[in-house]
Structures are given as C-alpha cells and as structure tokens.
Amino acid sequence: MESLIGLLVGAPLLGAAVLLCGGRRLDRTGHWLGTLLAAASFVVGLLLFADMLGKDTEQRAMHQHLFSWIPVADFQADVGFQLDQLSMTFVLLISGVGTLIHVYSIGYMEHDERRRRFFGYLNLFLAAMLLLVLADNYLLLYVGWEGVGLASYLLIGFWQHKPSAATAAKKAFLVNRVGDVGLSIAIMLMFTTFGTFAFEPVLESTGETSEGKLTAIGLMLLLAACGKSAQVPLQSWLGDAMEGPTPVSALIHAATMVTAGVYLITRSGEIFNAAPDAQLVVVTVGAVTLLFGAIVGCAKDDIKKALAGSTMSQIGYMMLAAGLGPIGYAFAIMHLVTHGFFKAGLFLGAGSVMHGMNDEVDMRKYGGLRKHMPVTFVTFGLGYLAIIGFPGLSGFFSKDQIIEAAFAKGGTQGWILGTCALLGAAITAYYMTRVMLLTFFGEKRWDPAETHPHESPRTMTIPMIVLAFGSVFAGGYFKLNENFVHWLEPVTEFEHGHPPMSAATVTAATVVALLIGVTGAWFQYGRRPVPVVAPRGSLLTRAARRDLLQDDLNHVVLVKGGEHLTRGLVYLDHKLVDGVVNGTAASFGGLSGRVRRVQNGFVRSYAVSMFGGAAVLVAATLLMRAV
C-alpha cells in the first residue's frame, strides 16, 4: 500500500497541470475533472486509512522513497513521503473537505468564464498542502509550504480585475514571506546542528543538543507558523484574504493553509519539548491571538470578515494547546479537525447567503433570511452551535479539552491561560450569535425591489449538509473512549493533565461563558431594531473595525520605519561611502595633475632634469666616501 502514497499528491497535481495547460477545450468539463481528481485523492486516502487500521499501532507508519533530490557529497536531500497517524489525519481532512469545496464551487462559480482556471488553482492548492503534510523531511515540507503560498496568492487574487483583490493577494503573499524566512533559517540551523533535514534523526537527536540551539530553531519554526496560521504578529493578511471567492475562504480558513502552522508545531513537538522558552512563546502567541481574533470578529459587519476573525481566534486555541506540550498536542489537532468541519460549513453558508443576496456581504442589510434559505439556515446554525461550544456538538468537546489542558498547565501560568481560554469562549459565543441574529433573524433590511433571496442549488447545499453532520457528530466520536487521543499518541505522545479543579467544574465554567456571550448578543441585537448603518461605537469598537489597528501599526513600524531606515542608509551612502570613494579619486586626480606638469614636451627641460639628477647622484656618492 505504500506505493499508493504518491497518488495522494499526484492526483490533484495532475489535475492542476491538465486544467492550467489544457486550454479552452476544457472549459466545459474542467470543473468536473478537477473535482474527480480531488475525490480520487480522498478515496486513496480512505484506502490507506483502512490499511493502517488493520495493522498494529507500532507498524502503522508508512514510508515511500521516490528519489534522491540533491545528492552532493555529504549533503543529501530526498523526495520521500511519511504517512503516520498525524499526517493521515491531515490527509483525510484536506482531501475530504477539499473535495466538498470543489463540489460547492461547481455551483458557486457556474457563471465565471475562468472557472477552469479556478479549479486548476484549487487542485494545485490541494497538491501543495498534501505535499506539506506528507513530506518526511523539512526541506521537502518547505517545497509544499511555498506551494501553498503560491496557490493562495493565485486564489485570493483570482478576481484580479478588482483592485482590492489584487492588493489582498499581494499582502497575503508578502506577509507570508516574512514567516517563510523563519522556516528557511530553521532548516539551515537544523542542517548545521544535526547534519540532516529528515524528521526522525532530527527529532530523535534533540536530547543531545543544547537548549539554546533548540530554542533558536523553535522560535524560527514559530515565526513560520505565525505567517501561515495568521497568528500575532503576522495576522494582518487574513481578513483581507476574504476578497477571494468564498470557496477559497473556506479552503484556506478551514482545513488547509491556516492549519499548516499548527501541523508544523505539532510535528516538531520534540524540539519544543526540549526548549521550554520557545514553548512558552508558542502558548503566549496562541493566548494573545485567540483574544485578538475574537475581539476583531465582534465588530465586523462583513459576514466573511467576521468569520475570518473567528478563524484567527480558533487557530489561537490550537496554538495554545500545541504550546502546552504532550498534554495539549492531541487536543490541538482534535480542535483542528472539528474546526475544519464547522468552519468550512460556516464559510460555505456565508457564500450561500451571498449567492442569494446578490453578493451582498454586509450583515446589516440581511435579516429574516431563515424563511427564504431554510437549508442554509439549518446547516449554518449547526456550525454556529458547534463553534460556540454548545454541549454535545463537536466544538464543545474539542474546545473544552483545550480549556481543561490550559488550567492543567499549573501555577499562575495555568490560571492565566485557562482564564484567557474561557474569556475567548464567551466572546466567541457573543460574535457568532451576533452573526446569526443579523443574518437570519429580525426584520428584513434589504430592498425587495432589488434583492430576491433564494436557496442555493444542490451542488452548494449538499456539501453544506455533509459538513453539518461533521459539525454535530465528529467531536463526540473523537471524545468517546478517547479515540482521537489514542490514535495520535504514537506520534504526539500524551500526558494527562491535572487541572486544579474537576473536569465537571471546567465544563460548567465553559457553559456559563457560552451563556454569557449568547445573552449579551441577544440583548444587543435580538431585542432591538438593527440600524442599517453602523453607529459610531466606542473607541474599542472603532479600533476593532480596523483590526485593532494592526495595519496602522505595520505602517508605522514597517513602512515608515523602512522609509526612515532607507533614507538613513542613502545618506550614509552619499556622505560616507561615496565620500570616501570620491575623495580618494579626487586626491589621486589632483596628484596626477601636478605630476603631469613634469611631462611638458621640451627637450631642454628634460636635459636639465637629467643633469640635475646626475649632479645629485655624484654629490651623494662623494659625500658617502668622505664620511
């Protein structure tokens, strides 16, 4: 079965090549080809998963070596795949949810004249993401990492006729390049430290390496993760990425790109376990980002940007859990998978609402849509209940485990992290209830003469229904008998945390936080008319509408700072570097001008000079003899 691993990447990669190079002859059928090849990757994943389940736990990891990529003296870089429990989890999530998004896109992009190219980009994205999680070494992972960045640039800027979309694509690309520098430095440090890029020898040698080197590698890996997963301080691109078609938002924000950073941290767990300082930075970044994203989500009237803030926050929960080490790795991935179901469903639901509302994204111009879009309302509603952690649904089980693990960290740090996680749960319930109320409840706030809300076609609603089932049942199955923890334990290890209170107390506190958030949103948006034009709001609200001034900070620190740095370097170049160079040249020029006067072309002058020189030599000789 190991020979099938390459097909996981090969099927969507073939689709990308055919769709992007096949020309207009594929315009009528290209979307079906792209969808079938994405589904083929998922089917291969299921076959490999079934084969893996039939083996003993110790024998489940599979390897496939394709060829030596760069064999130069002692430098050896191979193209090889590693399929274990962690990568299998990502394979099924990426290919499964990715296939559903392909199906949804058939209806959503039906009238786009460039639909074939769009599906080619989707296939390319899947191939790059699958390469990232299947690579058996960091250098090959880097290839997939960069491929995801390229594909996301193409997808976010797909409607490049819109200046905002082109700008958003460039912004995402450039911000991610900052994180990519961190990954490249980490890989170079690994090679100089361990002499290899391969996962197994690197991770097995951490006990023989100094903590300082491991901390440096860990921090560089975290920088890379912050870029791809939109964590503080590299989170500014995520909201702007909503300029792409809605299926792109679902693909990037649910099961693929933004989860790459969590995968990288979890895969490199042995490095962070041996570098507690780097681990502390990871958990701090997660705690800050889960609150940052939640606050931003509270103030957005654009339905997709509200969900983008939510993604940032939920990935923050995963990063927090990953930063807790063995007590949190499994829960980080568990929440990642459940988030893949309900967040993909929420984004596809948002796209369905936009489809029925003439591409309107302002929730203040919605209202009462549950009567006009019943399937969208039910599936979106189930995703809403899952993300706020309603008892019994997927998000409840995964988020509750993270909050419990945060308190189990112990000491003051545990109380701070647990409190941040609980506060994030309350804010999540608030902004997601706000989204539900503004969109599906209350009085209609659109112009009936211009807008006629309607349900989406089956190609769009069927994927939403499938994702709704995952939003409801996946978490409960994972929690049952700790199925998910035992599944990942051979790769991530696992330690039971011991919070200072009982699990029932943590659960009760989580439910109370949920009720506080829902009640607050109901009193503000459910019991009073919603103005079509947003009021000015408080200082915090205005800051949240501008993404808590993250772009302003970047402009001051990076843009203006870069301008001043450039001007300073130009001044030094002109005054110091050019001064030394030009001054030296001028000195030699002046000296040559004076020496040139000796060569005047008069024979008598040369004769006098020769006579004078001879006289000086004779005089010097006589003087030496006399002495």
N, C-alpha and C positions, 0 to 999 in steps of 0.2 A: 504493500500500500504506500510505502514511502515514495515510490515513483510518481504518485499522483499529486504530491505536494506542489510541484511546479505548475500544475494546471490551475491551481488557485489564483496565481498571479497571471498565468499565461492566457486564460480565457478573456478576462477584461482587457488585457493588454492587446490581444489580437483584435478585439472589438474597436479599441481606440485607433489602432493602425488602419483598419479597414475603413472605418467611418470618416477619419480625417484625411485619408489619402484616396478614397474610392471615388470621389467626385459626386456630381449631382445625380448620377444614375441611381444613387442610394437614397435620395431624398424621400421617396415614398415608403421605403421599407427599413431605413436605417435605424429608426427608433425601436422597431421590433428586434432587429439584430442585436443592438446594444443591450436591450432588456434580457434577451435569451442568454447572452453570454454572461451577464451578471448573475442570472439564475443558475447557469451551469457551474459557476464558481461556488455558489451556495450548495448545490447538490453534491459537488465533490467534497465540500466541507462536511456535509452530513455523512457521507460515506466514510471519511477519515475519522469522524467523531464516533461513529458506530464501531469502527475497528478499534479505536482507542479504548472504548468502554469494555471491549471483550478481552483486554489484557490486564495483567496485574498492575497495580499502581506504579511499581518501580520500573515497569517496562513500557510505559505509555509514551514516553518521549520518542519522537521520530526525527531522523536526520536525513537530509538529501544533499550530497555534494555535487554541484554541477560542473564547475571547472575552476582552475586557478586563475584568478583575475589578474593579479600583478605579482608574479614571482621574480624578484630581483634580489640576488644574494640572500641576506638574512631577512629581507622584507617579503612577507608572504600575505597576500590578501586574496581570500577565496570568495566565490559566489556559492553559498550554501544556505540551506533552509533548516530551521529548527521548529518543529511543531510539538509543543508540550501543552499542558493544561492551560497555561496563561495565554499563549498565542492562539490556541484553539478557541478559547472564549472570544477573543477579538475577531477571529476569522468568521465565526458564526454570526456575530453581531454586525460586522461590517458588510459581509456579503448578503446576510438576510435582510437587514434594514435597508441596505443599499439597493437590493432588488425591488423592495416595496416602493422605494422612492423613484426608481426607474419606471415602474408601472404607473405611479401617480403622475409622473412627468409626461406620459403619453397623452393624457387629457389636458394637463395644465399648459403644455407647450404646443397644443394642437395647431394653433394658428400662427406659430412663429416660423418664418420662412427659413430660419437657420437651425431648425430642430435637429437635423442630422449631426451638425457640428456640436450641438449641445450634448447629445448623447455620447458622442466621441469623447468630450471632455469628462462626462460622468464616468465612463469606462476607464479613462486614464487616471482619474482620481482614485477609483477603487483599486486599480492595479498598484498604484504607488503606495496606498495605505496598507494593502495586503503585503507588499514587499517589506514595508517598515516593520510590521509585527512578526513576519516570518523569518527575517534575517537572523543568522546565527552569529553575527559579529557586528560591532558598532559601525564599521566603515560601510558595510552594505546597508545597515539601518539608515545611515546618513544619506545614501542614494534615495531610498524611499522617502526620507524626511524632506529632501529637496524636491522630489517629485510631487509630493503633496502640496508644497508651497507653490510650485509652478501651476498645478492644476487648479488650486484655489484662486490664484490670480486670474486665470482664464475664465473661471466660472463666476467669480464675483463681478468681473468686468464684462460679462457676456453681452450685456446691453450697452456696449461702449458708446452708442450714439448719445447716451445720457452722460453729461459731464460728471455728475455725482457718482455714477457707477465706475467710470474710468478712474476717478480720484480715489474712490474707496478701494479699488483693486490695487492701485499703486501703494496706498497706505498700508494695506494688509501685507503686501509683499515686502516693503521696506522695514516695517516693524518686526516681521518675522526674520528678516536677515540679521537683525541685532541678536535675536536668540540663537540663530544658526551659527554665529561666530562662537557662542559659548559651547555648542556641541563640537565644533571643529577643534577648539582648544582642548576640550576634554579628551577627544580621541587622540590628539597628539601627546597629551600628558600620559594617557594610558600606554601608548606605544613606548615612550621613553621610560616608563616605570615598569611595565610588565613585559615588553617586547612583543606584544600581540594585541589584536583587536577582538579576538573571539570571546564570547560571553563566558564560557566555562573556565578557561585559565585565568581570565581577569578576575572574575568573582570569587574563584577559589583561592586566589593569592592575596586577598585583602588583609588577611591576618598577618602576613609577612611584610606589610608596607606601612610606612609611617603615617600617623594620623594626619599630619599636615598635608601630605600629598593627596590623601583620600578626600580631605576637606576641600582642597582646590578643585579636584575632579568633580566632587559632588556639587559644588557651587556653580561650576560651568554647566553641568547637566541641568541644574535647576534653572539657570538662565535660559537654556534652550526650551525647557518645559514651559516657562512663563510666556515665551513667544508663541508657541503653537497652541497652548491651552488658554491664552488670554488672561493671564494672572498678573497681578500688580508686580512690577510697574509697566509691563508690556501689554496692557489690556485695551489700549485705545482703539485698535483696529476692529474689534468685534462688532460694535454697534453699527459702524459704517458698512460692514460687510452685508448688511441687510439690503443693500442696493441691488444685489444679485437676485435672480429668480427665486421664488420661495422654495422649490425643491433643493436648491443649493444651500439655503439656510438650514433646512432640515438635515441635509447630508453632512455639512460642516459642523453644525452645532449639536448634533445628537450622537452619532455613532462613529465619527471618523476623526477629522482633524483636531478638534479641541480635546479629544481623549488621548492624543498621541503623547502629550506631556505626562499624563498620569501613567501611561504604559511605560515610558522611559524611566520614571522614578521607581516604579514597582519592579521592573526588570532589573534595575541596578540596585536593588534593595541591600545586597551585601555591602556595597560601597557606603551607603548611608548608615547602615547599622554600625559600621566601624568608624564613622565620622559624625559623632553626636552634634557638633556645631552646625554642620551642613544640614543635618536632620532637623535641628531647631529652626533654621531659616525656612525650610520647607513648610513646617507646620505653621509658622508665623505668616508666611505668604498666603497659605490656604485660609487661615482665620481672617486675615485682613480682606482678602478678595471676596469671601462669601458674604461679608457685610457690605463691602463696596458695591458689588453687583446687585445685591438686594435693594439697597437704597436707590441706586440708579433706576431699577425696574419700577419703583414706586411712582416715579414722576413722568414716565414716558407715555404719551398718548398714541404713538405709533405702535400698533399691536406687535409687529415683528421686533421692534427695538425693545419693547417691554420684555419679550421672551429672550432677547439677546442678553439683557441684564440678568435674567433668570439663569441662563446658561453659565455666565460668568460666575454667578453665585454657587450654582450646583457643582461646577468643576472645583470651586474653592473648597467645598465639603470633601471632595475626593482627594484633593491635595493635602488637606488637613489630616485625613485618615492615613494617607501614604506617609506623611511625616511622623506618624506615631510608631512606625516600625512594624514588627511582627504582630502586634495587637490590632493593627489597622489596615494592613495591605489588602487582605481578603475583602474587607468591608468597602474599601475604596473601589475595588473592581466590581463588587456587587452593586454598589450605587451607580457605577458607570454603566452597567448593563441595564438596570431598571430605568435609569435616566435615558438610555438610548431608545427605549420603548415610549415612555410618556412624552419626552421632549420632541421626538420625531413626530409623534401624533399631534402634539400641540402646534408645531410649525406647519404641518400639512393641514391642520384645521384652520390655522390662520390664512393659509393660501386659499382654502376653500371659501372662507369668508370674503377674501379679496376678490376671488373669482365671481362671486355672486353680487359684489358691491362695486363693480366697475373699477377694480384695482384701488379702491379707497383704503388707506391704512390707518386713518385717524379714528380711534375708537369713539371719540366724542360725536362722530357722525354715524354711529351704528345704532344700537338699541333695539330690543324686541326681536332679534333675529332667530330666536329659538322656534318661533312659529313658522318661519319661512325656510329654515335649514335644519330640520329635525335630526338627520343623521350626523351632520357636523356638530350640532349642539350636544348630542349624547356622547360621541367619541371625544370631542374636545373636553366635555365635562368630566369624563372618566380620567383623562390625562390631568386635568386640573386637580381632581381629588387625589390622584397619585402623587403629584409633585408637592402638594401641601402636606402630605403625610397622613391622609385620612386613614384611620385604623382599618387594617385588613387589606389595603391596596399596596402595590409594590413599593412605592416611595416610603411608606410608613416603616416597613421592615428594614430597608437599607439605611435610611436616614437615622432611625432610632439606634441602630447598631453603631453608627459613627458617633452619635452624641454620647452613647454609653462608653465607647472606647476613649473619647476625649476626656471624660471625667476620670477614667481609669488611668490616665497618664500620671495622676497622683500629685500631691502637693499643690502649691499655689498655681503652678502652670496648668494642672488639670482643671482646677476650678475656672481659670480664665478661659481656657479653650472650650470647656463644656458650656459656660455661660454664653460665649460668642455663638456656639452652635445652636443653643436654644433661642437666642435672640434672632439669629438668622431664620430659624423655623417660623417664628412669629411674623417677621417681615415678609417671608415668602408667602405665608397664608394671606397676608394683607394685600400684596400687589397682585397675586393671582386671582383673589376674589374680586379685586377691582377690575381686572381684565374680563372676568366672567360677567360681572354686572354691567359694565359699559357696553359689552358686545351683545349679550343675549337677553338681557332683562331690561325693564323700564320701558319708557315710551320710545317709539321710533324717532330718530333725529335726522333722517335723510329726506331728500326731496323726492316724493313719489313720481313726479313728472320726469325725473332724470334717472332714477335708480329703481331697479326691479329685482330685489333679492330673490335668489333661487338656489335650489340644491345643486351640488356638483354632480358630474357624471360618475358612472360606476367605476371607471378606471381611477378616479380620485377617491371615492368613498370606500372602496374595498380595502386598499392599503390602510386607511384610517381605522377601519373596523378591526383588522388584524392587529395593528399596533395597540388598539384599545384593550384587546384581550391580554397582551403582554403587560400593559399598564396595570391591569387588575390582578393577574394571577402569578406573574413571574416572581415577585418578591416573596410571596407565601411559599412557593415551591423551594426557592433558594434557602429560606429560613427553616423549612421542615427538616428536622434531624440534622441541621447544619450542613445540608447537602453542598452548598456552594463553598463553604469553608473547607470541608474535607476534599473537595475537588481540586482546589488551588493549593492545598497545604504542601504537596511535594515541591512546588516551585517557590511559593512565597513564605513558607513556614507559617506557624500560627502560635500565638501565645494568648491564653485567656487573660483579659484584663480584669482588674478588681476595683471597680469604682467605689467611692466612699459611701454610696447608698445602694439600695437594691435595684435590680433591673426594673421592677414594677414602679419604683419611685421615678426613675428616669423616664419611663414610658408615660407616666401620669403627667410629669412636667412637660413633656413634648406635646401631649394632647392639650394641656392648658395653654401652652404657647400658641398652638394652632387655633384654638377657640378665640383667644385674644385678637389674633390677626384677622380672622374672619369677621368677628364682631365689629372691630374698628372700621373695616372696609364697608360693612353693611350700613353702619350709622352714617358714614360719609357719602356713600354713593347709592345705597339701596333705598333710603328713606326720603330722599330729596331729589328734585329735578337736577339733571346733569347739564350744565351750560355747554353749548356747542363750542364756545371759545373759552379756553382755559383761563381761569383767573390768575392774577399775577403770582400769588402764593408767597410763602415765607422765603427767607434767604436760603434755607436748606433746599427747599423745593426748586428754586431757580437754579441753584448750583447743581442739583441732581439732573435737571433737564439738560444741563450742559455737561453731563457725565462727570459730575463732581470736579469740574474744571481740569480734567486730565489733559485735554488738548491745549488748554491755556498754559498749563504747567510745562508741557512738552515744547510749546512755542517759546516760552521764556527761557527755559533751561537749555534746550537743544538748538532751536532755530536761532534765537537771539544770541545765546551763548556761542553757537557756532560762528555767527557773523562776527562777534567781537573777537573770537579766537583767530578767525581768518584775517581780520584787519590787523591784529597784532602781529601775526606771522608775516603778513605783507610788509608791514612797517619794518620789522626786523630784517626781512629780506632786502628791502631797499636800502636801509641805513647801515646795517651791519654787514650782511653777506655781500651785497653789491658794492658797499663802501670799500670793503677790503679788496675785492676783485678789481674794481675800477681804480682805486687808489694805487694799487700795485702796478696796474697797467700804465697809469699816468706817470708814475715815478720812472718806470723804465722808458717811457716815451720821452720825458724830459731829458733823461740821461743820454739817450741815443741822439737827441737833437744837439746836445752840446758836443758829443763825441764826433758827430757828423761834420762839424766845422773844421776838424783837422784835415779832412779829405776835401781840399779846396781846388785841386787840379793844377796848381802852379808848381813847376819843377824846382824852381829856386827855393820854394818853401820846404819841399821835401829834402833838398840838398842841405839846407840849413839845419833841418831836424836831424838828418843823418850825421852831420858834422858835430852838432851839439851832443848827440848820443855817444858818438865815438870819443869826444873830449871827456865826457863824464866817465866812461869806462876806463880811459887811460889814467885820469886823475885818481880814480878809485884804486886802480892797480898799484900806482906809485905810492899812494898813501898806505896801502896794506903792507908793502915791502918795507917802507920806512918804520912802521910800527913793529 
